[in-house]
Amino acid sequence: MAEQVVAIRSAAAELQRLASDARATADPWYPNCAVVAHFEPSATTPTLYDLMGLSDDALLDFDYGRHAHWDAAKAKRDLAGPHRDLYRNHLVIARFIDGWRERSARPRLTPREPEWYEGFEYAMREVAAHLRQGDLLPGGVLHDEQVSGKFD
């Protein structure tokens, strides 16, 4: 445990150093935001997920068959792309949603109709699938539709 704390502190210090070297640029995905400071991580920059023991393989360990538009090559590109930390965050959220869905499927003190559980499970699976497919990353279909105002 102490080694993990030291590793996390070391990574945090490195990320702070990188952030202090960041350059300010306009963000093309959010034109209403005047300036955003950011840096481009290298392939060797450790992520918090690496330090927590959630490897890319662990984050991608789920049933792909339930996803309408799953593309393993795109997932690998997203894991290496400019929004790699955001994508990893989405994969962690999808894991949480799966666990929450499974825990919520257990009988409750106040039972609901079976159709309610079916709808709940369907909705949670859909949200997790969109997160895993990268649909809500900048450049992803749902993200870009929302930013463009298509569904306003």
C-alpha atoms as an extended CHARMM CRD file, in Angstrom:
* protein
*
       152  EXT
         1         1  MET       CA              0.0000000000        0.0000000000        0.0000000000  PROA      1               0.0000000000
         2         2  ALA       CA              2.8060000000        2.4160000000        0.8860000000  PROA      2               0.0000000000
         3         3  GLU       CA              4.4400000000        1.7310000000       -2.5010000000  PROA      3               0.0000000000
         4         4  GLN       CA              1.1850000000        2.6220000000       -4.2710000000  PROA      4               0.0000000000
         5         5  VAL       CA              0.9270000000        5.8870000000       -2.3160000000  PROA      5               0.0000000000
         6         6  VAL       CA              4.4900000000        6.7910000000       -3.2970000000  PROA      6               0.0000000000
         7         7  ALA       CA              3.7580000000        5.9050000000       -6.9350000000  PROA      7               0.0000000000
         8         8  ILE       CA              0.5890000000        8.0090000000       -6.9500000000  PROA      8               0.0000000000
         9         9  ARG       CA              2.3860000000       10.9770000000       -5.3770000000  PROA      9               0.0000000000
        10        10  SER       CA              5.1860000000       10.6420000000       -7.9140000000  PROA      10              0.0000000000
        11        11  ALA       CA              2.7250000000       10.5310000000      -10.8080000000  PROA      11              0.0000000000
        12        12  ALA       CA              0.8190000000       13.5100000000       -9.3890000000  PROA      12              0.0000000000
        13        13  ALA       CA              4.0570000000       15.5060000000       -9.1690000000  PROA      13              0.0000000000
        14        14  GLU       CA              4.8760000000       14.5850000000      -12.7710000000  PROA      14              0.0000000000
        15        15  LEU       CA              1.4000000000       15.6100000000      -13.9420000000  PROA      15              0.0000000000
        16        16  GLN       CA              1.7390000000       18.9130000000      -12.0610000000  PROA      16              0.0000000000
        17        17  ARG       CA              5.0770000000       19.5230000000      -13.7600000000  PROA      17              0.0000000000
        18        18  LEU       CA              3.5480000000       18.7420000000      -17.1550000000  PROA      18              0.0000000000
        19        19  ALA       CA              0.5660000000       20.9990000000      -16.4170000000  PROA      19              0.0000000000
        20        20  SER       CA              2.8740000000       23.8910000000      -15.4990000000  PROA      20              0.0000000000
        21        21  ASP       CA              4.5070000000       23.4640000000      -18.9110000000  PROA      21              0.0000000000
        22        22  ALA       CA              1.1030000000       23.4830000000      -20.6350000000  PROA      22              0.0000000000
        23        23  ARG       CA              0.4240000000       25.8910000000      -23.3990000000  PROA      23              0.0000000000
        24        24  ALA       CA             -2.8020000000       27.8860000000      -23.6720000000  PROA      24              0.0000000000
        25        25  THR       CA             -4.7450000000       27.2850000000      -26.8730000000  PROA      25              0.0000000000
        26        26  ALA       CA             -8.2860000000       27.6210000000      -28.1210000000  PROA      26              0.0000000000
        27        27  ASP       CA            -10.2080000000       24.3780000000      -27.7980000000  PROA      27              0.0000000000
        28        28  PRO       CA            -11.9500000000       23.5630000000      -31.1030000000  PROA      28              0.0000000000
        29        29  TRP       CA            -14.5070000000       21.3040000000      -29.3860000000  PROA      29              0.0000000000
        30        30  TYR       CA            -15.7460000000       24.0510000000      -27.0830000000  PROA      30              0.0000000000
        31        31  PRO       CA            -15.6340000000       27.3060000000      -29.0690000000  PROA      31              0.0000000000
        32        32  ASN       CA            -17.5130000000       29.2060000000      -26.3410000000  PROA      32              0.0000000000
        33        33  CYS       CA            -14.5690000000       28.6380000000      -23.9830000000  PROA      33              0.0000000000
        34        34  ALA       CA            -12.0180000000       31.3030000000      -24.8500000000  PROA      34              0.0000000000
        35        35  VAL       CA             -8.8240000000       29.5580000000      -23.7600000000  PROA      35              0.0000000000
        36        36  VAL       CA             -8.0590000000       26.1350000000      -22.3470000000  PROA      36              0.0000000000
        37        37  ALA       CA             -4.6550000000       25.1750000000      -20.9770000000  PROA      37              0.0000000000
        38        38  HSD       CA             -3.6900000000       21.6100000000      -21.7710000000  PROA      38              0.0000000000
        39        39  PHE       CA             -0.7830000000       19.3610000000      -22.5670000000  PROA      39              0.0000000000
        40        40  GLU       CA             -0.3860000000       16.3710000000      -24.8400000000  PROA      40              0.0000000000
        41        41  PRO       CA              0.5780000000       13.3020000000      -22.8140000000  PROA      41              0.0000000000
        42        42  SER       CA              3.1450000000       11.0030000000      -24.3260000000  PROA      42              0.0000000000
        43        43  ALA       CA              2.6600000000        7.2690000000      -24.6810000000  PROA      43              0.0000000000
        44        44  THR       CA              4.8340000000        6.7770000000      -21.5930000000  PROA      44              0.0000000000
        45        45  THR       CA              3.0110000000        9.2400000000      -19.3180000000  PROA      45              0.0000000000
        46        46  PRO       CA              1.5160000000        7.1050000000      -16.5430000000  PROA      46              0.0000000000
        47        47  THR       CA             -2.1740000000        7.4710000000      -15.8670000000  PROA      47              0.0000000000
        48        48  LEU       CA             -3.9230000000        7.2160000000      -12.5300000000  PROA      48              0.0000000000
        49        49  TYR       CA             -5.6480000000        4.0930000000      -13.8870000000  PROA      49              0.0000000000
        50        50  ASP       CA             -2.2550000000        2.4560000000      -14.4640000000  PROA      50              0.0000000000
        51        51  LEU       CA             -1.3450000000        3.1330000000      -10.8430000000  PROA      51              0.0000000000
        52        52  MET       CA             -4.6830000000        1.8440000000       -9.5650000000  PROA      52              0.0000000000
        53        53  GLY       CA             -4.1850000000       -1.5100000000      -11.2660000000  PROA      53              0.0000000000
        54        54  LEU       CA             -6.8490000000       -0.9750000000      -13.9210000000  PROA      54              0.0000000000
        55        55  SER       CA             -4.9720000000       -1.9100000000      -17.0520000000  PROA      55              0.0000000000
        56        56  ASP       CA             -6.4130000000       -1.3160000000      -20.4890000000  PROA      56              0.0000000000
        57        57  ASP       CA             -7.1040000000       -5.0420000000      -20.6860000000  PROA      57              0.0000000000
        58        58  ALA       CA             -9.0570000000       -4.8970000000      -17.4110000000  PROA      58              0.0000000000
        59        59  LEU       CA            -11.0430000000       -1.8620000000      -18.6040000000  PROA      59              0.0000000000
        60        60  LEU       CA            -11.9060000000       -3.6340000000      -21.8670000000  PROA      60              0.0000000000
        61        61  ASP       CA            -12.8980000000       -6.8860000000      -20.1380000000  PROA      61              0.0000000000
        62        62  PHE       CA            -16.6350000000       -7.0120000000      -20.8550000000  PROA      62              0.0000000000
        63        63  ASP       CA            -19.0950000000       -8.7440000000      -23.1870000000  PROA      63              0.0000000000
        64        64  TYR       CA            -18.6060000000       -7.0300000000      -26.5690000000  PROA      64              0.0000000000
        65        65  GLY       CA            -21.4540000000       -9.0060000000      -28.0900000000  PROA      65              0.0000000000
        66        66  ARG       CA            -24.0650000000       -6.7770000000      -26.4790000000  PROA      66              0.0000000000
        67        67  HSD       CA            -22.7460000000       -3.6470000000      -28.2410000000  PROA      67              0.0000000000
        68        68  ALA       CA            -24.3260000000       -2.7350000000      -31.5720000000  PROA      68              0.0000000000
        69        69  HSD       CA            -21.3090000000       -0.8470000000      -32.9180000000  PROA      69              0.0000000000
        70        70  TRP       CA            -18.2950000000       -2.2450000000      -31.0450000000  PROA      70              0.0000000000
        71        71  ASP       CA            -14.9740000000       -1.6660000000      -32.8160000000  PROA      71              0.0000000000
        72        72  ALA       CA            -11.9540000000       -3.0330000000      -30.9410000000  PROA      72              0.0000000000
        73        73  ALA       CA             -9.5090000000       -1.1650000000      -33.1880000000  PROA      73              0.0000000000
        74        74  LYS       CA            -11.2720000000        2.1480000000      -32.4610000000  PROA      74              0.0000000000
        75        75  ALA       CA            -11.1650000000        1.3940000000      -28.7310000000  PROA      75              0.0000000000
        76        76  LYS       CA             -7.3840000000        0.8660000000      -28.9510000000  PROA      76              0.0000000000
        77        77  ARG       CA             -7.0320000000        4.1530000000      -30.8710000000  PROA      77              0.0000000000
        78        78  ASP       CA             -9.1420000000        5.9580000000      -28.2550000000  PROA      78              0.0000000000
        79        79  LEU       CA             -6.9320000000        4.5110000000      -25.4910000000  PROA      79              0.0000000000
        80        80  ALA       CA             -3.8850000000        6.0140000000      -27.2070000000  PROA      80              0.0000000000
        81        81  GLY       CA             -5.5060000000        9.2080000000      -28.5120000000  PROA      81              0.0000000000
        82        82  PRO       CA             -5.6960000000       12.7500000000      -27.2080000000  PROA      82              0.0000000000
        83        83  HSD       CA             -8.7310000000       11.9540000000      -25.0200000000  PROA      83              0.0000000000
        84        84  ARG       CA             -7.2510000000        8.7600000000      -23.5860000000  PROA      84              0.0000000000
        85        85  ASP       CA             -7.7920000000        9.7140000000      -19.9310000000  PROA      85              0.0000000000
        86        86  LEU       CA            -11.3790000000       10.7700000000      -20.6030000000  PROA      86              0.0000000000
        87        87  TYR       CA            -12.0050000000        7.4620000000      -22.4070000000  PROA      87              0.0000000000
        88        88  ARG       CA            -10.5180000000        5.5070000000      -19.5050000000  PROA      88              0.0000000000
        89        89  ASN       CA            -12.7970000000        7.4860000000      -17.1930000000  PROA      89              0.0000000000
        90        90  HSD       CA            -15.7680000000        6.4870000000      -19.3660000000  PROA      90              0.0000000000
        91        91  LEU       CA            -14.6910000000        2.8330000000      -19.1810000000  PROA      91              0.0000000000
        92        92  VAL       CA            -14.5220000000        3.0430000000      -15.3720000000  PROA      92              0.0000000000
        93        93  ILE       CA            -17.9940000000        4.6230000000      -15.2800000000  PROA      93              0.0000000000
        94        94  ALA       CA            -19.3070000000        1.8200000000      -17.5290000000  PROA      94              0.0000000000
        95        95  ARG       CA            -17.8560000000       -0.7660000000      -15.1000000000  PROA      95              0.0000000000
        96        96  PHE       CA            -19.6250000000        1.0150000000      -12.2380000000  PROA      96              0.0000000000
        97        97  ILE       CA            -22.9140000000        1.0690000000      -14.1620000000  PROA      97              0.0000000000
        98        98  ASP       CA            -22.6450000000       -2.6720000000      -14.8480000000  PROA      98              0.0000000000
        99        99  GLY       CA            -22.0800000000       -3.3950000000      -11.1530000000  PROA      99              0.0000000000
       100       100  TRP       CA            -24.8910000000       -1.0610000000      -10.1220000000  PROA      100             0.0000000000
       101       101  ARG       CA            -27.2300000000       -2.7100000000      -12.6290000000  PROA      101             0.0000000000
       102       102  GLU       CA            -26.3460000000       -6.1770000000      -11.3490000000  PROA      102             0.0000000000
       103       103  ARG       CA            -26.7770000000       -5.1520000000       -7.7050000000  PROA      103             0.0000000000
       104       104  SER       CA            -30.0740000000       -3.4210000000       -8.4790000000  PROA      104             0.0000000000
       105       105  ALA       CA            -31.4690000000       -6.5370000000      -10.1560000000  PROA      105             0.0000000000
       106       106  ARG       CA            -31.6580000000       -8.2790000000       -6.7850000000  PROA      106             0.0000000000
       107       107  PRO       CA            -35.1140000000       -8.4220000000       -5.1950000000  PROA      107             0.0000000000
       108       108  ARG       CA            -35.9950000000       -5.4030000000       -3.0990000000  PROA      108             0.0000000000
       109       109  LEU       CA            -38.2380000000       -4.8650000000       -0.1200000000  PROA      109             0.0000000000
       110       110  THR       CA            -40.6860000000       -3.1130000000       -2.4480000000  PROA      110             0.0000000000
       111       111  PRO       CA            -40.7680000000       -5.2430000000       -5.5950000000  PROA      111             0.0000000000
       112       112  ARG       CA            -41.5490000000       -3.6410000000       -8.9350000000  PROA      112             0.0000000000
       113       113  GLU       CA            -43.1110000000       -5.0250000000      -12.0440000000  PROA      113             0.0000000000
       114       114  PRO       CA            -40.7810000000       -7.2050000000      -14.1910000000  PROA      114             0.0000000000
       115       115  GLU       CA            -41.1420000000       -4.7120000000      -17.0540000000  PROA      115             0.0000000000
       116       116  TRP       CA            -39.6240000000       -1.9990000000      -14.8600000000  PROA      116             0.0000000000
       117       117  TYR       CA            -36.5170000000       -4.1240000000      -14.2160000000  PROA      117             0.0000000000
       118       118  GLU       CA            -36.2500000000       -4.9620000000      -17.9210000000  PROA      118             0.0000000000
       119       119  GLY       CA            -36.4110000000       -1.2730000000      -18.8290000000  PROA      119             0.0000000000
       120       120  PHE       CA            -33.8920000000       -0.3440000000      -16.1420000000  PROA      120             0.0000000000
       121       121  GLU       CA            -31.4500000000       -3.0280000000      -17.3060000000  PROA      121             0.0000000000
       122       122  TYR       CA            -31.8650000000       -2.0130000000      -20.9440000000  PROA      122             0.0000000000
       123       123  ALA       CA            -31.2540000000        1.6780000000      -20.1840000000  PROA      123             0.0000000000
       124       124  MET       CA            -28.1700000000        0.9780000000      -18.0610000000  PROA      124             0.0000000000
       125       125  ARG       CA            -26.7110000000       -1.3510000000      -20.7050000000  PROA      125             0.0000000000
       126       126  GLU       CA            -27.2580000000        1.3150000000      -23.3800000000  PROA      126             0.0000000000
       127       127  VAL       CA            -25.5120000000        4.0360000000      -21.3540000000  PROA      127             0.0000000000
       128       128  ALA       CA            -22.5620000000        1.7280000000      -20.5940000000  PROA      128             0.0000000000
       129       129  ALA       CA            -22.3340000000        0.7260000000      -24.2730000000  PROA      129             0.0000000000
       130       130  HSD       CA            -22.2370000000        4.3520000000      -25.4560000000  PROA      130             0.0000000000
       131       131  LEU       CA            -19.4790000000        5.1060000000      -22.9480000000  PROA      131             0.0000000000
       132       132  ARG       CA            -17.4640000000        2.0560000000      -24.0490000000  PROA      132             0.0000000000
       133       133  GLN       CA            -17.9140000000        2.7950000000      -27.7520000000  PROA      133             0.0000000000
       134       134  GLY       CA            -16.4890000000        6.3100000000      -27.2960000000  PROA      134             0.0000000000
       135       135  ASP       CA            -19.7290000000        7.9200000000      -28.4510000000  PROA      135             0.0000000000
       136       136  LEU       CA            -19.4090000000       10.6670000000      -25.8240000000  PROA      136             0.0000000000
       137       137  LEU       CA            -15.7560000000       11.5240000000      -26.4990000000  PROA      137             0.0000000000
       138       138  PRO       CA            -15.0000000000       14.6660000000      -28.5340000000  PROA      138             0.0000000000
       139       139  GLY       CA            -15.3840000000       13.4270000000      -32.0990000000  PROA      139             0.0000000000
       140       140  GLY       CA            -17.8570000000       10.7420000000      -31.0170000000  PROA      140             0.0000000000
       141       141  VAL       CA            -21.2850000000       10.7340000000      -32.5970000000  PROA      141             0.0000000000
       142       142  LEU       CA            -23.3190000000       11.5750000000      -29.4580000000  PROA      142             0.0000000000
       143       143  HSD       CA            -20.8410000000       14.1760000000      -28.2340000000  PROA      143             0.0000000000
       144       144  ASP       CA            -20.7510000000       16.0160000000      -31.5360000000  PROA      144             0.0000000000
       145       145  GLU       CA            -24.5390000000       15.9100000000      -31.9180000000  PROA      145             0.0000000000
       146       146  GLN       CA            -24.9380000000       17.4730000000      -28.4790000000  PROA      146             0.0000000000
       147       147  VAL       CA            -22.2780000000       20.1420000000      -29.0370000000  PROA      147             0.0000000000
       148       148  SER       CA            -23.7400000000       21.0610000000      -32.4380000000  PROA      148             0.0000000000
       149       149  GLY       CA            -27.1790000000       21.5520000000      -30.8860000000  PROA      149             0.0000000000
       150       150  LYS       CA            -28.7490000000       18.9550000000      -33.1730000000  PROA      150             0.0000000000
       151       151  PHE       CA            -31.0100000000       17.7350000000      -30.3620000000  PROA      151             0.0000000000
       152       152  ASP       CA            -31.9230000000       21.1150000000      -28.8890000000  PROA      152             0.0000000000
